[in-house]
Amino acid sequence: MKIQKKIKNKKNLVSVIMNCYNGEKYLKQALNSLQMQSYKNWELIFYDNSSTDKSALIIKKYKDKRIKYFKSIKKHNLGIARKLALKKAKGNFISFLDTDDIWTRNKLNKQLKSFKDKRVGFSISNSLFFNKSKNRHFYSSKTNFEKKVFYKLIENYFISFDTVIIRSSYLKKLDHMFDEKFNIIHDMDLLIRLSDICEMNYVPISLSKWRMREESLSYNNFNTIIREKKIFIKKLSKLKKNDLQFYESKKNYLDTLNRQEILFFLSQKKIFKVFRLLKKLKVNMKNIILIFLIFFPFKKIIFKNFFNLKY
């Protein structure tokens, strides 16, 4: 690869954070998609979380001064690793590219236009979820979002983290950034709290590709996701204890969480816990459908597809 000339203008530097633990399989695809960006003023914070594969050898072959390699002495959970990597970032904007995801050529260029409005603290786009056998767009072509999304995100977290670009100045207004308690939902926690102090902008085209893999963190640790979500809502409740609108959103959040936990317990054949949670569900169409599916003969297929979804 050609050595990138030093960029003097740091005003709109984008710090791209790539946390890596044994990510050699798709790493070149991710790195190449970053180097092919039409927007050139970026730095890559490559945080090697004590990988034991060839990830370090691969990244060190890229002779690009914008790529900065850091290695952890010991392996951390992803929330801590993200936090440590973020401390290395110098950009006015922060984005995250995982070792198995891919960006389209104009991702940075198109999304940075969102920040002409100073009230916008973060930008998202549509994303293509893909694997060897299928692909689908994360949002439908008719999807549109309001700019103030705090309460909406609590009720239904709809963001794919591979698409996110954050204005650094808004991050600094938070009392903390990534919460070390969360191994999996650290991004959800961060963006929901961020959305309380700024606006979001949505670019309605797929500018990122998120690889669907059964061995992914969220597939194998759904029980952890449920546990972390319970911790999160307790944490947020303390921050918003006098906010009546928050408590309405919280009710819907807990109802969704109960549905997810029911599906998890069904997959584990823990029927007693399923029926205990059924009593907590609100009376609505989603829950009526769920109760019907419990007795559906092909429910194993549905559970499999459910756990393949992002949290």
C-alpha positions as CSV (number, residue, x, y, z in Angstrom):
1,M,0.0,0.0,0.0
2,K,1.2,3.6,-0.8
3,I,2.2,5.7,2.2
4,Q,-0.5,8.4,2.7
5,K,0.9,12.0,2.7
6,K,0.6,13.8,6.0
7,I,-2.6,15.8,6.2
8,K,-2.2,19.2,7.7
9,N,-5.8,20.1,8.2
10,K,-7.0,18.5,11.5
11,K,-10.2,20.4,11.8
12,N,-12.4,17.5,10.6
13,L,-10.2,14.6,11.5
14,V,-12.2,11.4,11.9
15,S,-10.8,8.9,14.4
16,V,-11.8,5.4,13.3
17,I,-11.6,2.9,16.2
18,M,-11.1,-0.8,15.4
19,N,-11.0,-3.1,18.4
20,C,-9.5,-6.4,17.5
21,Y,-9.4,-9.8,19.2
22,N,-8.3,-12.6,16.8
23,G,-9.9,-10.9,13.8
24,E,-7.6,-12.1,11.1
25,K,-10.3,-13.8,9.0
26,Y,-11.9,-10.7,7.6
27,L,-9.4,-8.0,8.7
28,K,-8.0,-7.2,5.3
29,Q,-11.5,-6.5,3.9
30,A,-12.3,-4.1,6.7
31,L,-8.9,-2.3,6.4
32,N,-9.1,-2.1,2.6
33,S,-12.6,-0.5,2.9
34,L,-11.2,2.2,5.2
35,Q,-8.2,2.9,2.9
36,M,-10.5,3.2,-0.1
37,Q,-12.6,6.0,1.6
38,S,-13.1,9.0,-0.6
39,Y,-12.7,11.1,2.5
40,K,-9.0,11.0,3.4
41,N,-8.6,12.9,6.7
42,W,-8.9,10.0,9.1
43,E,-6.8,8.1,11.6
44,L,-7.2,4.5,12.6
45,I,-6.9,3.6,16.2
46,F,-6.2,-0.1,16.0
47,Y,-6.5,-1.6,19.4
48,D,-5.2,-5.2,19.6
49,N,-6.9,-6.8,22.6
50,S,-4.1,-9.4,23.1
51,S,-4.9,-11.3,19.9
52,T,-3.2,-14.7,19.5
53,D,-3.7,-15.0,15.7
54,K,-2.1,-13.2,12.8
55,S,-4.0,-9.9,13.3
56,A,-0.9,-8.0,14.3
57,L,1.1,-9.2,11.3
58,I,-1.7,-8.2,9.0
59,I,-2.1,-4.7,10.3
60,K,1.7,-4.0,10.4
61,K,1.9,-4.7,6.6
62,Y,-0.1,-1.6,6.0
63,K,2.5,1.2,5.6
64,D,0.1,4.1,6.2
65,K,1.0,6.8,8.8
66,R,-2.7,7.2,9.5
67,I,-2.8,3.7,11.1
68,K,-1.8,3.7,14.7
69,Y,-1.3,0.3,16.4
70,F,-1.8,-0.3,20.1
71,K,-1.7,-3.6,22.0
72,S,-3.3,-4.4,25.3
73,I,-1.1,-6.3,27.9
74,K,-4.1,-8.4,28.8
75,K,-7.5,-9.2,27.3
76,H,-10.3,-6.9,28.4
77,N,-14.1,-7.2,27.8
78,L,-15.2,-5.2,24.8
79,G,-16.6,-2.3,26.8
80,I,-13.2,-1.7,28.5
81,A,-11.3,-2.2,25.3
82,R,-13.5,0.4,23.5
83,K,-12.9,2.8,26.3
84,L,-9.1,2.4,26.2
85,A,-9.1,2.8,22.4
86,L,-11.3,5.9,22.6
87,K,-8.7,7.5,24.9
88,K,-6.2,7.3,22.0
89,A,-8.4,9.2,19.5
90,K,-7.6,12.8,18.5
91,G,-10.4,13.4,15.9
92,N,-13.2,15.9,16.0
93,F,-15.4,12.9,15.0
94,I,-15.3,9.3,16.2
95,S,-16.4,6.2,14.3
96,F,-16.2,2.5,14.8
97,L,-15.2,-0.2,12.3
98,D,-15.1,-3.8,13.5
99,T,-12.7,-6.3,11.9
100,D,-15.5,-8.2,10.2
101,D,-17.4,-5.2,8.8
102,I,-17.0,-3.2,5.6
103,W,-17.6,0.4,4.7
104,T,-18.7,1.7,1.3
105,R,-16.3,4.1,-0.4
106,N,-18.3,7.3,0.4
107,K,-19.4,6.5,3.9
108,L,-17.4,9.2,5.8
109,N,-17.8,11.8,3.1
110,K,-21.6,11.5,3.0
111,Q,-22.2,11.2,6.7
112,L,-19.9,14.1,7.7
113,K,-22.3,16.4,5.8
114,S,-24.8,15.7,8.6
115,F,-22.7,17.7,11.0
116,K,-23.3,21.1,9.3
117,D,-26.1,21.4,11.9
118,K,-24.3,22.0,15.2
119,R,-27.2,20.4,17.1
120,V,-26.4,17.0,15.5
121,G,-24.2,14.9,17.9
122,F,-24.2,11.7,15.9
123,S,-25.0,10.4,12.5
124,I,-26.2,7.0,11.4
125,S,-27.0,5.4,8.0
126,N,-28.7,2.3,6.7
127,S,-26.6,-0.9,6.7
128,L,-26.5,-4.1,4.7
129,F,-26.6,-7.1,6.9
130,F,-25.0,-10.0,5.0
131,N,-23.5,-13.5,5.1
132,K,-22.7,-16.2,2.5
133,S,-26.3,-17.1,1.9
134,K,-28.3,-13.8,2.2
135,N,-28.3,-10.1,2.7
136,R,-30.9,-7.5,3.8
137,H,-31.0,-3.8,4.5
138,F,-31.3,-3.0,8.2
139,Y,-34.0,-0.4,7.6
140,S,-36.7,-0.4,5.0
141,S,-36.5,2.2,2.2
142,K,-39.5,4.0,3.8
143,T,-37.8,4.4,7.2
144,N,-37.4,7.9,8.6
145,F,-36.3,9.1,12.0
146,E,-36.9,12.2,14.0
147,K,-33.8,14.1,15.2
148,K,-34.6,13.8,18.9
149,V,-34.6,10.0,19.6
150,F,-33.9,9.6,23.3
151,Y,-37.2,8.2,24.3
152,K,-37.6,6.2,21.0
153,L,-34.2,4.5,21.6
154,I,-35.2,3.4,25.1
155,E,-38.4,1.8,23.8
156,N,-36.8,0.3,20.7
157,Y,-33.1,0.5,20.2
158,F,-32.7,0.7,16.5
159,I,-29.1,1.6,15.8
160,S,-26.5,-0.5,14.0
161,F,-23.1,0.6,15.5
162,D,-21.1,0.0,12.3
163,T,-22.9,3.1,10.8
164,V,-22.3,5.5,13.7
165,I,-20.2,8.7,13.5
166,I,-20.1,10.8,16.7
167,R,-19.1,14.5,17.2
168,S,-16.4,14.4,19.9
169,S,-17.5,17.6,21.6
170,Y,-20.8,16.0,22.6
171,L,-19.0,12.9,23.9
172,K,-17.0,15.1,26.2
173,K,-20.2,16.5,27.7
174,L,-21.2,13.1,29.1
175,D,-20.1,12.3,32.7
176,H,-18.7,9.1,31.3
177,M,-18.3,7.5,27.9
178,F,-18.1,3.7,27.6
179,D,-19.3,2.0,30.7
180,E,-16.9,-0.7,31.8
181,K,-19.8,-2.7,33.3
182,F,-21.1,-3.6,29.8
183,N,-19.3,-6.2,27.7
184,I,-22.0,-6.2,24.9
185,I,-24.4,-3.3,25.3
186,H,-21.8,-0.6,25.8
187,D,-22.7,1.0,22.5
188,M,-26.4,1.1,23.3
189,D,-25.7,2.6,26.7
190,L,-23.5,5.3,25.2
191,L,-25.7,6.3,22.4
192,I,-28.9,6.4,24.4
193,R,-27.3,8.7,26.9
194,L,-25.8,10.8,24.1
195,S,-29.2,11.2,22.4
196,D,-30.5,12.9,25.6
197,I,-28.2,15.9,24.9
198,C,-28.1,16.2,21.1
199,E,-29.8,15.4,17.9
200,M,-29.3,12.4,15.5
201,N,-29.2,12.6,11.8
202,Y,-30.1,9.6,9.5
203,V,-28.6,9.1,6.1
204,P,-31.1,6.8,4.3
205,I,-28.7,4.8,2.2
206,S,-26.6,1.7,3.1
207,L,-23.0,3.0,3.7
208,S,-21.9,0.0,5.8
209,K,-22.0,-3.8,5.7
210,W,-22.5,-5.7,8.9
211,R,-21.5,-9.4,8.7
212,M,-24.0,-11.8,10.3
213,R,-22.2,-14.6,12.0
214,E,-23.5,-17.2,14.4
215,E,-20.3,-17.2,16.4
216,S,-20.7,-13.5,17.1
217,L,-20.7,-12.1,20.6
218,S,-24.4,-11.4,20.7
219,Y,-25.4,-14.8,19.4
220,N,-23.4,-16.7,22.1
221,N,-24.1,-14.4,25.0
222,F,-27.8,-13.6,24.9
223,N,-28.2,-14.3,28.6
224,T,-25.5,-11.6,29.2
225,I,-27.4,-9.1,27.0
226,I,-30.5,-9.6,29.1
227,R,-28.5,-9.2,32.4
228,E,-26.8,-6.0,31.1
229,K,-30.0,-4.5,29.9
230,K,-31.5,-4.9,33.4
231,I,-28.4,-3.1,34.8
232,F,-28.7,-0.4,32.2
233,I,-32.4,0.5,32.9
234,K,-31.7,0.7,36.6
235,K,-28.8,3.0,35.9
236,L,-30.8,5.2,33.6
237,S,-33.7,5.3,36.0
238,K,-31.4,7.0,38.6
239,L,-30.4,9.6,36.1
240,K,-34.0,10.3,35.0
241,K,-36.0,9.8,38.2
242,N,-38.0,13.0,37.8
243,D,-38.8,12.5,34.1
244,L,-42.4,11.3,33.6
245,Q,-41.9,10.7,29.8
246,F,-38.9,8.4,30.6
247,Y,-41.1,6.2,32.8
248,E,-43.5,5.7,30.0
249,S,-40.7,4.7,27.7
250,K,-39.3,2.5,30.5
251,K,-42.5,0.5,30.6
252,N,-42.2,-0.4,27.0
253,Y,-38.5,-1.1,27.4
254,L,-39.3,-3.7,30.2
255,D,-42.1,-5.2,28.2
256,T,-39.7,-5.8,25.2
257,L,-37.1,-7.2,27.6
258,N,-39.6,-9.6,29.1
259,R,-40.4,-10.9,25.6
260,Q,-36.7,-11.4,24.8
261,E,-36.2,-13.2,28.1
262,I,-39.2,-15.5,27.4
263,L,-37.7,-16.4,24.1
264,F,-34.3,-17.1,25.8
265,F,-35.9,-19.3,28.4
266,L,-37.9,-21.2,25.8
267,S,-34.7,-22.0,23.9
268,Q,-33.3,-23.3,27.2
269,K,-36.6,-25.3,27.9
270,K,-37.1,-23.4,31.2
271,I,-40.9,-23.5,31.0
272,F,-41.6,-22.5,34.6
273,K,-39.6,-19.2,34.1
274,V,-41.5,-18.6,30.8
275,F,-44.9,-18.8,32.5
276,R,-43.8,-16.6,35.3
277,L,-42.7,-13.9,32.9
278,L,-45.9,-14.2,30.8
279,K,-47.8,-12.7,33.7
280,K,-45.7,-9.6,33.5
281,L,-46.5,-8.9,29.8
282,K,-48.7,-6.0,28.7
283,V,-51.8,-6.8,26.7
284,N,-50.8,-5.9,23.1
285,M,-50.5,-7.5,19.7
286,K,-46.8,-8.4,20.0
287,N,-47.4,-10.3,23.2
288,I,-50.5,-12.1,21.8
289,I,-48.4,-13.2,18.9
290,L,-45.6,-14.3,21.2
291,I,-48.0,-16.5,23.3
292,F,-49.3,-18.0,20.0
293,L,-45.7,-18.8,18.9
294,I,-45.0,-20.6,22.2
295,F,-47.3,-23.3,21.0
296,F,-46.2,-23.2,17.3
297,P,-44.6,-26.5,16.2
298,F,-41.8,-24.8,14.2
299,K,-40.8,-22.3,16.9
300,K,-37.2,-23.5,17.0
301,I,-36.6,-21.9,13.6
302,I,-38.1,-18.7,14.8
303,F,-35.8,-18.7,17.9
304,K,-32.8,-19.3,15.7
305,N,-33.7,-16.3,13.5
306,F,-34.4,-14.2,16.6
307,F,-30.9,-14.8,18.1
308,N,-29.3,-13.9,14.8
309,L,-30.6,-10.4,15.2
310,K,-28.7,-7.6,16.8
311,Y,-29.8,-6.8,20.4
